[in-house]
Amino acid sequence: METFKDIINGEKPVLIDFYATWCGPCKVMSPTIEALGKELIGQARVLKIDVDKNEALANEYRIQSVPTLIIFKKGEAVWRASGVMEKGALLQQVKKFID
């Protein structure tokens, strides 16, 4: 089974949405994240991580508010933002890291 480290250390950029089920802005972002996941198939990976079920990971990446979005490239966090983002702006950020 693929681990979180395996995923973020891959060749493709990875967009992680750190969210919580009780979070209103996270619910607003959810359709955007899902649409990006479909749009970026083969170019980048898009994952959602529930901070309540993955506390150690949330602590490791110092997630203090949700949603927090992080783009990883070859294991390194190369971009980070918190809060709701418009799909086009988020897509533009991810595309910067696609080879």
N, C-alpha and C positions, 0 to 999 in steps of 0.2 A: 504494500500500500504506500502511496506517495505521501510524504510528510510535507508540512508547511515549508521547511527549509528546502526540500527538493523542488517544490513549486517555485519559490522566489529565486532560487539559484539557476533556474532554467534560462535558455537563450532568449525566450520571448519576455517582453515586459509583462508585469502582473499588476493589475489594479485591484486593490483590496478595499472593500467597504466594511469598516468596523462599525457595526450597528447594534441596536438593542430593540427587542420586540415592542417595548413600551414607549419608544421614542417617536413622537409625531413627525419631526423632520426626516427621520429614517424612513418612515412610511411614504413620505413624499418622494424621497430619492429612489425607492425600490424599483418602480417601473423604469426609471432612467438607467439604473445599473443593469437591469435585465435586458433592456434594449441594446445597451453598449456591448454586453456579453455576446449577443447574437450578431451584432454588426462587426465585431472584431474577431470572430472565429478565424483561427489560423494565423492571426497577426499578434494577438495579445490574449492573456488570460484575465478573466474577471471573476473575482470571488467575493462572497459576503461572509463575514465572520461575526457571529453573535458574541459580544463582549461578556455577556453573563455566563455563557457556556465555555468561554475560552479566556478566563481571567488572567492566566499566566501570560498568554500572548498579548493581551491588552496591556498588562503591566510592562512587559518587555518593550513594547513600542510606545509606552507612555500615552496611552489613549485616555484623555481626560474629558473629552466631550464626544458625543455621537450625533450625527455620523462623522467619522474621520475617514478620509480617503487617502491612501498611500499608494504610490506607484513604485514598484521594485524593478530594478534592472540588474540582472546577474547578481542577485543577493543584496544589492544596496538600495536603500530607500532614496530615490532620486527626486521625489516630489511628494508634498503632503498638504492637505487642506482640511478644514473642518467646516461643517455646515452644508446646507443645500446648495447644489451647483446646477446650472443649466446644462443640458445634455451637450450642446455644441461646444461649450467652453471646456467641459470635461473631456470630450472626444479630442479636442485640439491638444490638450495636455498629454493624453496617452500617445497620440500620434507622434509627438516629439521624440518618443523613445522607441518607436518601431523602426527597425533597420531597413 
